[in-house]
Amino acid sequence: MLIKEVILENFMSHKYSRIPLGPGINVICGPNGSGKSSILLGISLALGQSHTERSRRLRDLIRWGEDYARITLILDNSPRRGRRPIPRIRKDYIVLTRVLRSDGRYWFELDGAAATREEVRRLLNRLGVDPDNMLIIMHQGMVERFAALGPQERLLLMEEAAGLSDFRRRVLSARRKLEKAISEEKAVKELLENAKQTLDYWREQYERYQEKKQLLMKKAFLERELAWSLVSELESEIRVLEEEKKRGEDELSHIEAELKSLGEEIGRLEARIAALRTEIEARLGEALREKERSSKAELLLRLQAGGLIRPSASLLAELGLTARERDPEIALKRVLEE
């Protein structure tokens, strides 16, 4: 951080003083009592150094007869290597002010706006300044105190003054993070190994599930194909049976027609047979009667030729003649008539 200018107003022996500072070493010279130490004290108060505030009552630092004192630091915020120390403040300078009131009220201001001590401390941390480091601001009598510090404490103060403390903190923080990351890496590796085993197990289960799913789909497909095949086969059988049924019905109709024709023929034949039977019976009866008459006539003729004038009653009965017809001539006549 570079302080470009210090402005003291009603502060100790200064009514109003402006002290410009440049890069490198700045030497302030003057006789005793001219206010050289008050310049360093004003810088300490403006930066919020705790040592200064504990060792003095701040209202005692107000110029005699005045109600307030104002210490203003003009801080350099110009870009360095293309970047400002405080990027959010887009100006080449930052105005840091500390106001002291005789009634005991004190406050900070940043660019004319009231600010808290914490806001000022965060700003100084961004600039790499610790006002409580005695190597940053060393008042009269602090050399002996610095010499009494141990080597480690002096090293820490030197690192803070050189801007290395933040680097050390970042290194230690990075080391802790690295150790934590290594520890977490081991845990993560174990988790990854367990996850890999779990993943392999579930991958195998998934593959088996997919295989089972494919088999079930194939089974369903084959079952549908089988059902359609059975349906097609049944439909073919039904068509064959329907064709056979139709042929059977046609054949049955043909047979029924033939049977009807045969029935009619049989009826005609039966009628013909009945007529022939009647005719045969009639002719047979006639032939029998003719034969019987011939036999009777022949018998009577033999009787006449044999001299039997009067046939016996039994013979007449056999010939079917009555007693009146016992006369051979009458009997012969009747037989011939018959």
KEKE-3310 file (N, C-alpha, C; in steps of 0.2 Angstrom, whole numbers, plus 5000, padded with zeros to 4 digits):
npx = (5004:5002:5003:4998:4996:4994:4983:4980:4969:4965:4972:4981:4995:4993:4985:4980:4986:4995:5003:5012:5017:5029:5034:5046:5058:5053:5057:5055:5059:5063:5062:5062:5045:5039:5029:5032:5031:5017:5012:5015:5007:4994:4993:4993:4981:4971:4972:4967:4975:4976:4985:4988:4975:4973:4982:4980:4968:4957:4950:4959:4968:4963:4965:4969:4955:4946:4932:4933:4943:4951:4958:4965:4969:4976:4975:4984:4976:4979:4980:4990:5000:4989:4978:4968:4972:4960:4948:4934:4933:4933:4943:4958:4962:4959:4950:4953:4946:4947:4937:4937:4928:4925:4916:4917:4914:4918:4922:4924:4927:4924:4929:4920:4909:4901:4909:4912:4923:4927:4924:4935:4946:4944:4947:4960:4966:4965:4974:4985:4990:4993:4989:4992:5004:5020:5031:5026:5021:5030:5031:5039:5049:5045:5055:5063:5053:5051:5063:5062:5054:5052:5061:5052:5040:5046:5049:5036:5031:5040:5036:5023:5025:5032:5023:5022:5015:5002:5004:5010:4999:4990:4998:4999:4985:4982:4990:4983:4971:4976:4980:4968:4961:4969:4966:4952:4953:4957:4946:4937:4942:4940:4926:4923:4928:4919:4908:4910:4910:4897:4891:4895:4889:4875:4875:4877:4865:4856:4859:4855:4842:4839:4841:4832:4821:4821:4820:4807:4800:4803:4797:4783:4781:4783:4773:4762:4764:4762:4749:4743:4747:4740:4727:4727:4729:4717:4708:4710:4707:4694:4689:4692:4684:4672:4671:4671:4659:4650:4652:4647:4634:4630:4632:4623:4611:4611:4610:4598:4590:4591:4586:4573:4570:4572:4563:4551:4552:4552:4539:4532:4536:4532:4518:4517:4521:4511:4500:4504:4505:4492:4486:4493:4489:4475:4476:4482:4472:4462:4468:4470:4457:4453:4461:4456:4443:4446:4451:4441:4432:4439:4439:4426:4423:4431:4425:4413:4417:4421:4410:4403:4389:4382:4390:4398:4393:4404:4413:4406:4405:4419:4420:4413:4399:4381:4368:4358:4365:4370:4369:4378:4379:4373:4382:4394:4391:4390:4403:4410:4404:4408)
npy = (4994:5011:5027:5041:5054:5063:5071:5082:5088:5100:5092:5087:5097:5102:5113:5113:5103:5096:5083:5077:5061:5051:5037:5024:5029:5041:5055:5064:5079:5090:5102:5098:5096:5100:5093:5080:5067:5067:5066:5052:5046:5051:5044:5031:5031:5033:5022:5013:5007:4997:4998:5011:5016:5010:5016:5029:5043:5046:5059:5067:5070:5080:5096:5110:5119:5116:5107:5095:5083:5078:5066:5062:5050:5048:5035:5025:5019:5015:5006:4991:4982:4980:4979:4985:4988:4987:4982:4985:4998:5010:5020:5030:5033:5031:5038:5038:5041:5047:5052:5062:5066:5079:5075:5062:5053:5043:5039:5031:5035:5031:5037:5048:5042:5035:5022:5005:4999:4986:4985:4994:4987:4975:4982:4986:4974:4969:4977:4972:4976:4977:4986:4984:4978:4980:4982:4989:5001:5009:5016:5028:5021:5008:5000:4994:4985:4977:4971:4963:4953:4935:4924:4918:4926:4938:4934:4931:4944:4951:4944:4948:4961:4961:4957:4943:4935:4933:4925:4914:4910:4906:4896:4887:4885:4879:4868:4861:4860:4852:4840:4837:4834:4824:4814:4814:4809:4796:4791:4793:4785:4773:4773:4774:4762:4753:4758:4755:4741:4739:4745:4736:4724:4728:4731:4718:4713:4721:4718:4704:4706:4713:4703:4693:4701:4702:4688:4686:4695:4688:4676:4680:4685:4673:4665:4673:4671:4657:4656:4663:4654:4642:4647:4650:4637:4631:4638:4634:4620:4622:4627:4617:4607:4613:4614:4600:4597:4604:4597:4585:4588:4592:4579:4572:4578:4574:4560:4560:4565:4554:4544:4548:4547:4534:4529:4533:4525:4513:4513:4513:4500:4492:4494:4489:4476:4472:4472:4463:4452:4451:4448:4436:4428:4428:4422:4410:4405:4403:4394:4384:4381:4377:4366:4358:4356:4350:4338:4333:4331:4322:4312:4308:4304:4293:4286:4284:4277:4266:4260:4264:4269:4275:4285:4284:4291:4296:4299:4308:4318:4321:4326:4337:4337:4337:4326:4326:4328:4316:4309:4304:4311:4323:4327:4328:4338:4349:4350:4353:4365:4372)
npz = (5000:4996:5004:4998:5003:5018:5028:5041:5053:5065:5074:5087:5087:5075:5065:5052:5041:5027:5021:5009:5002:4994:4983:4989:5002:5014:5022:5037:5043:5057:5071:5089:5095:5084:5078:5072:5077:5079:5066:5062:5073:5069:5057:5062:5070:5060:5053:5062:5073:5086:5098:5099:5102:5114:5123:5124:5127:5115:5113:5119:5109:5101:5095:5105:5111:5100:5093:5087:5078:5063:5053:5038:5026:5010:4999:4988:4973:4961:4945:4945:4936:4927:4936:4949:4966:4975:4967:4966:4969:4958:4956:4956:4968:4986:4999:5016:5031:5048:5061:5076:5090:5103:5112:5114:5104:5090:5073:5057:5040:5023:5007:5010:5015:5030:5039:5046:5058:5055:5041:5037:5041:5033:5021:5023:5024:5011:5005:5010:5023:5040:5053:5067:5067:5073:5065:5055:5059:5070:5085:5096:5108:5106:5100:5110:5115:5104:5102:5113:5110:5105:5094:5085:5086:5081:5068:5063:5064:5055:5043:5041:5039:5028:5019:5018:5027:5024:5013:5019:5027:5017:5011:5022:5023:5011:5012:5023:5016:5006:5013:5019:5007:5002:5012:5010:4997:4998:5005:4996:4986:4992:4993:4979:4975:4982:4976:4963:4964:4968:4957:4947:4952:4951:4937:4932:4937:4930:4917:4917:4920:4908:4899:4903:4901:4887:4884:4889:4880:4868:4871:4873:4860:4852:4858:4854:4840:4840:4844:4833:4823:4827:4826:4812:4808:4813:4806:4793:4794:4797:4786:4777:4783:4781:4767:4765:4772:4763:4752:4756:4759:4747:4741:4749:4745:4732:4734:4741:4731:4722:4729:4731:4718:4716:4725:4719:4708:4714:4719:4708:4703:4713:4712:4699:4701:4710:4702:4693:4701:4705:4692:4689:4699:4696:4683:4687:4695:4686:4678:4686:4689:4676:4674:4684:4679:4668:4673:4680:4669:4662:4671:4672:4659:4659:4668:4661:4651:4657:4661:4672:4677:4687:4698:4714:4730:4737:4727:4719:4728:4729:4716:4717:4714:4715:4721:4712:4701:4697:4687:4673:4661:4664:4674:4667:4658:4667:4672:4661:4658:4668)
capx = (5000:5006:5000:5000:4995:4991:4980:4979:4965:4964:4975:4987:4998:4992:4979:4978:4993:4995:5010:5012:5022:5030:5037:5052:5059:5051:5060:5051:5063:5060:5064:5057:5039:5036:5024:5034:5028:5010:5010:5014:5002:4988:4992:4991:4974:4967:4972:4964:4979:4974:4990:4987:4969:4973:4987:4978:4961:4957:4948:4964:4972:4960:4968:4966:4950:4942:4927:4934:4949:4950:4964:4963:4974:4974:4978:4985:4972:4980:4981:4997:5000:4983:4973:4968:4972:4953:4944:4927:4933:4936:4946:4965:4964:4954:4950:4951:4946:4945:4935:4937:4924:4927:4911:4919:4911:4923:4920:4928:4924:4928:4926:4915:4903:4903:4911:4914:4930:4928:4925:4941:4950:4944:4950:4967:4968:4965:4980:4991:4992:4991:4991:4995:5011:5025:5036:5023:5021:5034:5032:5044:5049:5043:5061:5064:5048:5052:5069:5061:5050:5055:5062:5046:5036:5049:5048:5029:5030:5043:5033:5017:5027:5035:5017:5022:5010:4996:5006:5011:4992:4988:5002:4996:4978:4983:4993:4978:4967:4979:4980:4961:4960:4972:4962:4946:4954:4957:4939:4933:4944:4936:4919:4923:4929:4913:4903:4912:4908:4890:4889:4896:4883:4869:4876:4875:4858:4853:4860:4851:4835:4838:4841:4825:4816:4821:4817:4800:4797:4803:4792:4777:4781:4782:4766:4757:4765:4759:4742:4740:4747:4734:4721:4727:4728:4710:4704:4711:4703:4687:4688:4692:4677:4666:4671:4668:4652:4647:4652:4643:4627:4628:4631:4617:4605:4610:4607:4591:4586:4591:4582:4567:4568:4571:4556:4545:4552:4550:4532:4529:4537:4528:4511:4517:4521:4504:4496:4506:4503:4484:4485:4495:4484:4469:4477:4483:4466:4459:4472:4468:4450:4453:4464:4451:4438:4449:4452:4434:4429:4443:4437:4419:4424:4434:4419:4408:4420:4422:4403:4401:4383:4381:4396:4397:4392:4410:4416:4402:4407:4425:4420:4409:4393:4376:4364:4354:4369:4374:4369:4384:4378:4372:4388:4399:4389:4391:4410:4412:4402:4413)
capy = (5000:5018:5033:5047:5060:5063:5077:5082:5094:5100:5086:5089:5103:5103:5116:5110:5101:5091:5080:5072:5056:5048:5030:5024:5031:5048:5057:5070:5082:5096:5103:5095:5099:5103:5088:5075:5061:5067:5063:5045:5045:5052:5038:5025:5032:5033:5015:5009:5003:4995:5000:5018:5018:5008:5020:5036:5045:5049:5066:5072:5072:5085:5102:5114:5124:5113:5101:5089:5082:5074:5063:5059:5047:5047:5029:5024:5013:5015:5000:4988:4976:4980:4977:4989:4984:4986:4982:4987:5005:5011:5027:5029:5034:5030:5043:5035:5047:5046:5059:5062:5072:5080:5072:5055:5050:5043:5035:5030:5037:5029:5041:5052:5038:5032:5015:5002:4997:4980:4987:4997:4981:4971:4986:4986:4967:4968:4980:4969:4981:4976:4992:4982:4975:4986:4984:4993:5007:5008:5022:5029:5016:5001:4996:4989:4980:4973:4967:4958:4947:4929:4924:4916:4931:4943:4931:4932:4951:4952:4941:4952:4968:4960:4954:4936:4932:4931:4920:4909:4908:4903:4890:4882:4883:4875:4861:4858:4857:4846:4834:4835:4832:4817:4810:4813:4805:4789:4789:4793:4779:4767:4774:4772:4755:4750:4760:4750:4734:4740:4746:4729:4720:4731:4730:4711:4712:4724:4714:4699:4709:4714:4696:4691:4705:4700:4682:4687:4697:4683:4671:4683:4685:4666:4663:4676:4667:4650:4657:4664:4648:4638:4650:4649:4630:4629:4641:4629:4614:4624:4628:4610:4604:4617:4611:4593:4597:4606:4591:4580:4591:4591:4572:4570:4580:4570:4554:4561:4565:4548:4540:4550:4544:4526:4528:4533:4519:4507:4513:4510:4493:4488:4494:4484:4469:4470:4471:4457:4447:4450:4445:4430:4425:4427:4417:4404:4402:4401:4388:4378:4379:4374:4360:4354:4354:4345:4332:4331:4328:4316:4307:4306:4301:4287:4282:4282:4272:4260:4257:4266:4273:4279:4286:4284:4297:4299:4302:4314:4323:4323:4330:4343:4336:4335:4320:4327:4328:4310:4306:4305:4316:4330:4329:4330:4344:4354:4350:4356:4372:4375)
capz = (5000:4996:5006:4994:5006:5025:5030:5048:5054:5072:5077:5091:5086:5068:5064:5046:5038:5021:5020:5003:5002:4987:4983:4992:5009:5015:5029:5039:5048:5060:5078:5093:5096:5078:5076:5068:5079:5078:5059:5063:5077:5065:5052:5066:5071:5054:5051:5067:5077:5093:5103:5100:5105:5121:5127:5125:5127:5109:5113:5121:5104:5098:5096:5111:5109:5095:5095:5083:5074:5057:5050:5032:5022:5003:4998:4980:4971:4953:4942:4945:4931:4924:4941:4955:4973:4977:4960:4966:4969:4951:4956:4957:4975:4991:5005:5022:5036:5055:5064:5083:5093:5110:5116:5114:5098:5084:5067:5051:5033:5017:5002:5012:5018:5036:5038:5052:5059:5051:5034:5036:5042:5027:5016:5024:5022:5004:5003:5013:5029:5047:5057:5073:5067:5075:5060:5050:5062:5076:5088:5101:5114:5103:5098:5115:5115:5098:5104:5119:5107:5104:5087:5081:5085:5077:5061:5061:5062:5048:5037:5040:5037:5021:5015:5017:5032:5020:5009:5024:5029:5011:5010:5027:5022:5005:5015:5026:5011:5002:5018:5019:5000:5001:5016:5006:4991:5001:5007:4989:4982:4995:4990:4972:4974:4984:4971:4957:4965:4968:4950:4944:4954:4948:4930:4931:4938:4924:4911:4918:4919:4901:4895:4905:4897:4880:4883:4890:4874:4863:4873:4871:4852:4850:4860:4849:4833:4840:4844:4826:4819:4829:4823:4805:4806:4814:4801:4787:4796:4797:4778:4774:4785:4778:4760:4765:4773:4757:4747:4759:4758:4739:4739:4752:4741:4726:4736:4742:4724:4719:4733:4729:4711:4717:4729:4715:4704:4718:4720:4701:4702:4718:4709:4694:4704:4713:4696:4690:4706:4704:4686:4690:4704:4692:4678:4690:4697:4680:4675:4691:4688:4670:4675:4688:4675:4663:4677:4681:4663:4660:4676:4670:4653:4661:4671:4656:4647:4661:4662:4678:4675:4693:4702:4721:4733:4738:4721:4717:4733:4727:4710:4719:4711:4719:4719:4705:4695:4697:4680:4670:4656:4667:4677:4662:4655:4672:4672:4655:4659:4673)
cpx = (5004:5001:5002:5000:4992:4989:4977:4975:4963:4966:4981:4989:4997:4985:4976:4985:4992:5002:5010:5018:5023:5033:5044:5052:5057:5054:5057:5056:5060:5063:5060:5051:5036:5030:5025:5031:5020:5008:5010:5009:4995:4987:4990:4983:4969:4967:4969:4968:4977:4978:4989:4981:4969:4977:4985:4970:4961:4955:4954:4969:4969:4964:4965:4961:4945:4938:4929:4941:4948:4957:4962:4969:4972:4978:4978:4981:4973:4982:4989:4996:4993:4977:4974:4969:4965:4949:4937:4927:4937:4939:4954:4967:4958:4955:4948:4952:4944:4943:4934:4933:4926:4922:4912:4917:4917:4920:4925:4924:4928:4925:4920:4909:4905:4904:4913:4921:4932:4928:4932:4946:4950:4948:4958:4970:4969:4972:4986:4994:4989:4993:4994:5002:5016:5030:5033:5023:5024:5035:5038:5044:5047:5049:5063:5059:5049:5058:5067:5057:5055:5056:5056:5041:5039:5048:5041:5028:5034:5039:5026:5019:5029:5029:5017:5018:5004:4998:5007:5004:4989:4991:4999:4989:4978:4985:4987:4973:4969:4978:4973:4959:4962:4968:4955:4947:4954:4950:4935:4935:4940:4929:4918:4923:4922:4907:4904:4909:4900:4887:4890:4890:4877:4869:4874:4868:4854:4853:4856:4844:4834:4837:4834:4820:4815:4818:4809:4797:4797:4797:4785:4776:4779:4775:4761:4757:4761:4751:4739:4741:4742:4728:4721:4726:4720:4706:4704:4707:4696:4685:4687:4685:4671:4665:4668:4661:4648:4646:4647:4636:4625:4627:4624:4611:4605:4607:4600:4587:4585:4586:4575:4565:4567:4565:4551:4546:4550:4542:4529:4530:4533:4520:4511:4517:4514:4500:4497:4504:4495:4483:4487:4491:4477:4470:4478:4477:4462:4462:4470:4461:4449:4456:4459:4445:4440:4449:4445:4431:4432:4440:4430:4419:4427:4429:4414:4411:4421:4415:4400:4395:4382:4387:4393:4396:4399:4414:4412:4404:4414:4425:4416:4402:4387:4372:4360:4358:4373:4373:4375:4384:4378:4379:4394:4397:4391:4399:4412:4410:4407:4420)
cpy = (5006:5023:5038:5054:5059:5070:5077:5089:5094:5094:5088:5096:5106:5106:5113:5109:5096:5089:5075:5067:5053:5040:5030:5026:5039:5049:5064:5073:5089:5096:5099:5099:5102:5098:5082:5068:5061:5065:5056:5043:5045:5046:5032:5025:5031:5025:5010:5005:5003:4998:5007:5020:5016:5013:5027:5037:5049:5057:5070:5073:5077:5092:5106:5119:5122:5108:5095:5089:5077:5072:5060:5056:5046:5041:5028:5018:5013:5008:4998:4982:4975:4979:4982:4985:4983:4987:4985:4995:5007:5019:5025:5031:5033:5035:5039:5040:5044:5052:5057:5068:5073:5077:5064:5050:5050:5038:5036:5033:5034:5033:5045:5049:5035:5024:5012:5000:4990:4981:4990:4991:4977:4975:4985:4979:4966:4972:4977:4973:4978:4981:4990:4979:4981:4987:4988:5000:5006:5015:5023:5024:5009:4997:4991:4983:4975:4968:4962:4952:4941:4929:4922:4922:4937:4940:4932:4940:4953:4950:4945:4959:4967:4957:4947:4932:4929:4925:4913:4906:4904:4896:4885:4880:4878:4868:4858:4855:4851:4839:4832:4831:4825:4812:4808:4809:4798:4787:4789:4787:4773:4767:4772:4765:4751:4752:4756:4743:4734:4740:4739:4724:4722:4730:4723:4710:4715:4720:4707:4701:4710:4708:4693:4694:4703:4693:4682:4690:4692:4678:4674:4683:4678:4663:4666:4672:4660:4651:4658:4658:4643:4640:4649:4641:4628:4632:4637:4623:4616:4624:4621:4606:4607:4614:4604:4592:4599:4600:4586:4582:4590:4583:4569:4572:4576:4563:4554:4561:4558:4543:4541:4547:4537:4525:4528:4527:4513:4507:4510:4503:4489:4488:4489:4477:4467:4468:4464:4451:4445:4446:4438:4425:4423:4421:4410:4401:4399:4394:4382:4376:4375:4367:4355:4352:4349:4338:4329:4328:4322:4310:4304:4302:4294:4282:4280:4276:4265:4257:4259:4271:4278:4279:4286:4291:4301:4302:4308:4320:4326:4328:4336:4343:4335:4329:4320:4326:4321:4307:4308:4311:4323:4332:4331:4337:4350:4355:4354:4364:4376:4377)
cpz = (5000:4998:5002:4998:5013:5026:5037:5049:5061:5076:5080:5090:5079:5067:5057:5042:5032:5020:5014:5004:4995:4988:4986:5000:5009:5022:5031:5045:5051:5068:5082:5094:5090:5075:5072:5070:5079:5071:5059:5067:5073:5060:5056:5068:5065:5051:5056:5071:5084:5098:5104:5104:5113:5126:5128:5125:5120:5109:5116:5115:5099:5100:5101:5108:5103:5097:5092:5080:5068:5054:5044:5028:5015:5001:4990:4978:4963:4951:4943:4941:4928:4929:4946:4961:4975:4970:4960:4967:4962:4951:4957:4964:4980:4997:5011:5027:5043:5058:5072:5086:5100:5114:5117:5109:5093:5079:5061:5045:5028:5011:5004:5015:5025:5035:5045:5052:5055:5044:5033:5037:5036:5021:5016:5022:5015:5001:5006:5019:5035:5052:5064:5073:5068:5070:5055:5053:5069:5079:5093:5106:5112:5101:5104:5116:5110:5099:5109:5116:5105:5096:5082:5080:5081:5069:5059:5059:5056:5042:5036:5037:5029:5016:5014:5022:5028:5016:5013:5025:5023:5010:5015:5026:5016:5008:5018:5021:5007:5007:5018:5012:4999:5006:5013:5000:4993:5002:5000:4985:4985:4993:4983:4971:4976:4979:4965:4958:4965:4961:4946:4945:4950:4940:4928:4931:4932:4918:4911:4917:4911:4897:4897:4901:4890:4879:4884:4883:4869:4865:4871:4863:4850:4852:4855:4842:4834:4840:4837:4822:4820:4826:4816:4803:4807:4808:4794:4788:4795:4790:4775:4776:4782:4770:4760:4767:4767:4752:4750:4758:4751:4738:4742:4748:4735:4728:4737:4736:4721:4723:4732:4722:4712:4720:4724:4710:4707:4718:4713:4701:4707:4715:4703:4696:4707:4707:4693:4695:4705:4698:4686:4694:4700:4687:4681:4693:4692:4678:4680:4690:4681:4670:4679:4684:4670:4667:4678:4675:4661:4665:4674:4664:4655:4664:4666:4652:4651:4663:4669:4676:4681:4698:4709:4724:4735:4732:4719:4722:4731:4721:4711:4715:4716:4717:4713:4700:4695:4690:4676:4665:4659:4671:4672:4659:4660:4672:4666:4655:4663:4669)
residu = (MET:LEU:ILE:LYS:GLU:VAL:ILE:LEU:GLU:ASN:PHE:MET:SER:HIS:LYS:TYR:SER:ARG:ILE:PRO:LEU:GLY:PRO:GLY:ILE:ASN:VAL:ILE:CYS:GLY:PRO:ASN:GLY:SER:GLY:LYS:SER:SER:ILE:LEU:LEU:GLY:ILE:SER:LEU:ALA:LEU:GLY:GLN:SER:HIS:THR:GLU:ARG:SER:ARG:ARG:LEU:ARG:ASP:LEU:ILE:ARG:TRP:GLY:GLU:ASP:TYR:ALA:ARG:ILE:THR:LEU:ILE:LEU:ASP:ASN:SER:PRO:ARG:ARG:GLY:ARG:ARG:PRO:ILE:PRO:ARG:ILE:ARG:LYS:ASP:TYR:ILE:VAL:LEU:THR:ARG:VAL:LEU:ARG:SER:ASP:GLY:ARG:TYR:TRP:PHE:GLU:LEU:ASP:GLY:ALA:ALA:ALA:THR:ARG:GLU:GLU:VAL:ARG:ARG:LEU:LEU:ASN:ARG:LEU:GLY:VAL:ASP:PRO:ASP:ASN:MET:LEU:ILE:ILE:MET:HIS:GLN:GLY:MET:VAL:GLU:ARG:PHE:ALA:ALA:LEU:GLY:PRO:GLN:GLU:ARG:LEU:LEU:LEU:MET:GLU:GLU:ALA:ALA:GLY:LEU:SER:ASP:PHE:ARG:ARG:ARG:VAL:LEU:SER:ALA:ARG:ARG:LYS:LEU:GLU:LYS:ALA:ILE:SER:GLU:GLU:LYS:ALA:VAL:LYS:GLU:LEU:LEU:GLU:ASN:ALA:LYS:GLN:THR:LEU:ASP:TYR:TRP:ARG:GLU:GLN:TYR:GLU:ARG:TYR:GLN:GLU:LYS:LYS:GLN:LEU:LEU:MET:LYS:LYS:ALA:PHE:LEU:GLU:ARG:GLU:LEU:ALA:TRP:SER:LEU:VAL:SER:GLU:LEU:GLU:SER:GLU:ILE:ARG:VAL:LEU:GLU:GLU:GLU:LYS:LYS:ARG:GLY:GLU:ASP:GLU:LEU:SER:HIS:ILE:GLU:ALA:GLU:LEU:LYS:SER:LEU:GLY:GLU:GLU:ILE:GLY:ARG:LEU:GLU:ALA:ARG:ILE:ALA:ALA:LEU:ARG:THR:GLU:ILE:GLU:ALA:ARG:LEU:GLY:GLU:ALA:LEU:ARG:GLU:LYS:GLU:ARG:SER:SER:LYS:ALA:GLU:LEU:LEU:LEU:ARG:LEU:GLN:ALA:GLY:GLY:LEU:ILE:ARG:PRO:SER:ALA:SER:LEU:LEU:ALA:GLU:LEU:GLY:LEU:THR:ALA:ARG:GLU:ARG:ASP:PRO:GLU:ILE:ALA:LEU:LYS:ARG:VAL:LEU:GLU:GLU)
# end
